[in-house]
Structure formats: C-alpha cells, structure tokens
C-alpha cells in the first residue's frame, strides 16, 4: 500500500515515514499543500495522511480539493484541541483523525483500520427507505431524481444502519464499523456524524434514524 504523508515538520515526517515503512507501507512525502496535490496526482496513493496546520494551503483545503474527485482514504493529523476543527475535517470528507502528539504505533493502527474498511465492498446492491435509494456499489444516495452527496463516513453509517434495519445497533458496533475501532472519545464525533446525516436525509415530519438513549441507533422497518 502506498501512503502520501504530508507535514511541514520535516523531522516529524521523517520519523513517521520510517515507522510506516517498517510496517510495510510504501511512503512518499510532501511538505506543503500544493506539493501534496501534485504528488497525489502523480503517485495515486492508497492513503493520505495530512497535517491540518501547514503554511499556505492547509490540510483541510487539500482534503476538500481531493474529495471533489476522489474517495481515497484520508487521515488528518492535528495539533489543535478544538473539536470544531476535527468535526469540520470529517464534514468535508476525511475518514479519520489522529491528534498530535501521537505514537507511530497509534497512527499505523489507524491507517490499517481505514484501509481495511474501505477495501470491504458491500455485497448488497440497492437499499431503500421511502424515496431514498442507497446504491452500495457506487456508494451513491438518491432521493427520486436528486443525488445526495455523502462523505465516506456518512455512507458507511447509513449503509450499516440500513443493512441492520429494524434492529438497534449498539454504539460500539457502529464505531467499529465506521471507524474500524471503538474509542470512547469518538462517541461525540458519532453524534455529530448522525446529526449531519439526518440533515441530509430527513424532513421535519420524517424521522429516519432513531436514537436509543444509552444504547445506540436504529432505522425502523416501518
């Protein structure tokens, strides 16, 4: 698997790249946003690891531009403590985030989790609820003739709930499926993810995703 690592901290990038190579990844490195976009086009990596804070074009801008044309998995590195920055990154299509400082072992575990889940192709073709149709193979959602754009995380969440329609899906099971691991610190991010998905697929008079307090979520069969 080829990884594009983007960080303007060259010392940290060297250490991180060394750890990733020891774990079996082929690593290419970029030091800023513009270089990252050029290397991404030239190298076609399987995974991007982007630092958010970079001079000029930052990691969020790079993530947004890549998401306009590609679903390649993206992990954000952030030294910021603001949940708002993390949520914004996930809103524009990042698959995961790792706060700085981090251990190489932690980053490698997150990278492997992201790659495992994106390489699992859903077996069922179309899933329906009302006028909504989720095409599993294309990872596309439509409402009649209208296309609804979903981020990779939003797609995985909706697909998982629809596959388990009529059943309460525990929070830890959702975290494991959507992120590839269950970390209690990500429960707040799951709530944000559910909120954003509801904004895209629900109407005021139509609730699709039901919150089961203290347990998880479900989509009713009715």
WOBELJO-V588779 format. One record per backbone hydrogen bond with DSSP energy under -1.0 kcal/mol. CO is the residue of the C=O (numbers start at 1). NH is the residue of the N-H. Records with the same first field share a line. If there is no record, write none. Layout:
# WOBELJO-V588779
CO->NH + NH
This chain:
# WOBELJO-V588779
1->26
2->46 + 47
3->28
4->49
5->30
6->51
8->10
9->13
10->14
11->15
12->16
13->17
14->18
15->19
16->20
17->21
18->22
19->23
20->25
21->24
26->3
28->5
30->7
32->36
33->37
34->38
35->39
36->40
37->41
38->42
39->43
40->44
47->4
48->75
49->6
50->77
52->59
58->62
59->63
60->64
61->65
62->66
63->67
66->69 + 70
73->48
74->95 + 96
75->50
76->98
77->52
78->100
82->86
83->87
84->88
85->89
86->90
87->91
88->92
89->94
96->76
98->78
103->107
104->108
105->109
106->110
107->111
108->112
109->113
110->114
111->115
112->116
113->117
114->118
115->119
125->136
127->134
129->132
131->144
132->129
133->142
134->127
135->139 + 140
140->135
141->148
142->133
143->146
146->143
151->155
152->156
153->157
154->158
155->159
156->160
157->161
158->162
159->163
160->164
162->165
164->167
169->217
170->174
171->175
172->176
173->177
174->178
175->179
183->186
184->187
186->190
187->191
188->192
189->193
190->194
191->195
192->196
193->197
194->198
195->199
196->200
197->201
198->202
203->206
210->218
212->215 + 216
215->171
216->212
217->169
218->210
219->166
